[in-house]
Amino acid sequence: MPTYQYKCANNHVHEEERSIKENQYVINCLECGETLKPVFFAPAVNLVGRGFYSNGG
């Protein structure tokens, strides 16, 4: 199940693990009560196998 990260206007961060199929709903910050907005970031990429550069690791 993916983990989603949210941030409020006061920079409090909240992580939640839930199914992609679940409906999106409004989440309020547990610390200040502000509405949390999703934080978008690039997923980690691991390139392995033939054809990818190796630095000895």
C-alpha positions as CSV (number, residue, x, y, z in Angstrom):
1,M,0.0,0.0,0.0
2,P,1.5,3.4,-0.9
3,T,2.3,6.0,1.7
4,Y,1.1,9.6,1.0
5,Q,2.7,12.7,2.5
6,Y,0.7,15.8,3.4
7,K,1.7,19.3,4.6
8,C,-0.3,22.1,6.2
9,A,0.2,25.9,5.8
10,N,2.2,25.8,9.1
11,N,4.6,23.2,7.6
12,H,3.5,20.3,9.8
13,V,4.0,17.0,7.9
14,H,1.6,14.0,8.1
15,E,2.1,10.7,6.4
16,E,-0.8,8.2,5.7
17,E,-0.7,4.7,4.3
18,R,-3.8,3.8,2.2
19,S,-5.1,2.2,-0.9
20,I,-5.0,4.0,-4.3
21,K,-8.7,3.0,-4.7
22,E,-9.8,4.9,-1.6
23,N,-11.6,8.1,-2.2
24,Q,-9.7,11.4,-1.6
25,Y,-11.0,13.2,1.4
26,V,-10.1,16.4,3.3
27,I,-7.5,15.7,6.1
28,N,-6.9,18.2,8.8
29,C,-3.6,18.7,10.6
30,L,-3.5,16.9,14.0
31,E,-1.3,19.7,15.4
32,C,-3.0,22.9,14.3
33,G,-6.3,21.9,12.5
34,E,-5.3,23.4,9.1
35,T,-6.2,21.6,6.0
36,L,-3.5,19.3,4.7
37,K,-2.4,19.4,1.1
38,P,-0.6,16.5,-0.7
39,V,3.1,16.8,-1.2
40,F,4.2,15.5,-4.6
41,F,7.7,14.1,-5.2
42,A,9.4,11.9,-7.7
43,P,9.6,8.2,-6.9
44,A,12.9,6.5,-6.3
45,V,14.4,4.8,-9.4
46,N,16.8,1.8,-9.2
47,L,18.4,1.0,-12.6
48,V,19.9,-2.5,-12.5
49,G,20.8,-5.1,-15.0
50,R,22.8,-5.2,-18.2
51,G,23.3,-1.9,-20.0
52,F,23.5,0.3,-16.8
53,Y,26.7,1.8,-15.5
54,S,28.2,0.2,-12.4
55,N,30.5,2.0,-10.1
56,G,31.8,-1.2,-8.4
57,G,28.9,-1.5,-5.9
